[in-house]
Structures are given as structure tokens and as C-alpha cells.
């Protein structure tokens, strides 16, 4: 199966945001990226959408969920600072369907690093906002990965 690992789209500046960081929303360019991601992924046979509970992640995949008429499930395993073991457990849990997982740069980097340490060749190491890694997953393990740059 295929898991589309998405980093959240552009959000407002941490330094200029005065609320709790988990409530920091997407910017106007970030909302445009979210719409472009929905267009990019809508024909991929996706049956599950899971997001970090952070607002910026939810807002990144909500347009896709709406187009596919799928709920956006929330998982702390995708939250900023989540332990790798939790993210791996979630990846295994969703590996029997085509799923989108929306997360943060640190969790994405941890998952990709784990895949690379286990023999997956990463031709690129990009993790910019709104990028997608297309992961081939068998029995809960990543067997191949392909990078798709962020929509502009």
C-alpha cells in the first residue's frame, strides 16, 4: 500500500504568534498549498486521512478530506515532538490502506531517517513545508520512498 507522508503547509511565524503553538494556523499561501495538495492527491485512491492535532496540520489536509468525503482523524503520534516509536506504530496501523499522514518536520525527518537506516534509498532528503513523501509500505515497513516537492 501507499502512505503519503505530508509536512504541513506554510503557517504563520512562531515568533509573531502569541497563542499556543498548536493553534497556529496556515497563512494565505499555506491555504493555497493545502488546496494544491488536495488536487495533487485526490486521485490516488486514498481511503484514510490522519493528521497531527495541531491546527496547521489539520488545515493542510482538510481540503483533501472534504474532496474525498473522508474524516480527518487526529493522532498524537503525528504531533510535533512525538516519539518515533509512536509514529512507527501509526504507520504500521494504516499500512493496509492508502493513507495520508500529515505531520511536522521533526516527525517526518525521524520517519525518513528510520526508513533510510533500514535500507530504503532516499534520493532526496527534502522536508520543506507542504512536501510529500510517497512511501511504499509492506507489512508495516517502508520498502521504497519517493519525494514530491511542495506545490507552489
N, C-alpha and C positions, 0 to 999 in steps of 0.2 A: 504494500500500500504506500501511499504518498502522504507525507506530512509537510505542510507549508509552514515553515517557521518564519514568522514576520516580526520585525522590530517595529515598535510603534512609530507613527508618523511624527512630523515636527510639532513640538509642543512649545509653550511659552518658556521664557528663561527662568531657571531656578532662582537666580538672584533677584529677579524683579517680581516673582510670585510671592505674595505674603500669606497665602493659606497653606494648609497641609499639602505636602508634595504629592500625595496620592490623589489629590483633587485637581492637580494642574491639567488644564485642558489643551487640546490641539489649537494651534494657530490657524489662521485662514489658509496659509499654504499647506499646513498639515491636514486640514479637512479636504483640500483638493487632492492631496496624496491618498487619503483614505478612499475617496471616490474612485481614483485611478486604480488603486489596489483591487477594489471590488470589481471593476471592469476587467482587470487582468486575470482574476481568479474565478470569476463566476461560472466559467465553462469547464472547470477542472474536476467535476464530479464530487465536489466537497459535500460531505454529509454531517460534519461536526465542526463547530467553531468554538474555540476556547480562548479566553483572554485572562491576562493579569487583571485583578480587580481595579487597578489604577485607571482613572478616568481616561487618560491619554491612550491607553491600550484599548479600552472598550470602544472609544470613539473611532479608533483606527479600523476596527472590524465590524462595527455596527452597520455601515452601508452594505457590506457583503452579506451579513446575516439577513438584513432586510430583503435584498435582492433574491437570496436563496430561500427565504422564509424559514430560516433556522434561528433558534435562540442562540444568544452568545452566552455560553456557560462561563462562569468565573472560577479561577483556580489560583490559590495562593502559591502553588508550585511554579507559577509564571511571574510572580511578583518580584520586584527589584530586591536583590539580596537573597532570593530563595536558594536553599542548598541544592547542589547538583543532584543529589540522590532523589529529591522530590521531583525535580524536573524530569529526570530519567524515568521515574515511576509513572508520571503522567504520560510521557512519550510512549511507554510500553502499553499503557491502558488504552490509548487512542490508536494504536498501530494496526488495528484491524479494520480501519476505515480511512478514507481520505479526509484529513482534518487540517484545519488551520489553527496554529497556536500563536497568539500574539503576546510578545514579551518585551523585555528590556535588554539593553546592550550587554549587561553583565551575564544574564542568564543565557542569552544567545551565545556569547563567547564561551561560556562554560560547556554548553552542549556541543558546540562545534569542536572545541578542544578535546572533549571526551571522544567524539567520533574519530578525530584525527589520531589520537593516541591508540585507538583500536583499529587502525588500518585504513580508514576512509581518507582518500586523497581529496584535499580541498584545493582546487585550482586557484581559488581566491580566498581572501580572509575578510572581505568587506562586511561590516556590520553597521553601515550608516542607517539613519532613521528612514523607515519605510522600505527597507530592502527585504527581500525574501530569500530564504534558503529552501530549496526543494529537496527534501530528504526521502530517499527510498528506504523503507523500513520493513524488515522481515523479522518476525518473532521478537519484536520489541527492540531490535538492534538496527542502527543506521548502517546501511550497506553501501550507499552512494549519496553524494551531495552535489547540488548544482546551485550556483549563485545567480540571483536575478537582482540587478541594481534597482534602486528606488525609482519610482515614477517621478517625473519632473513636473 
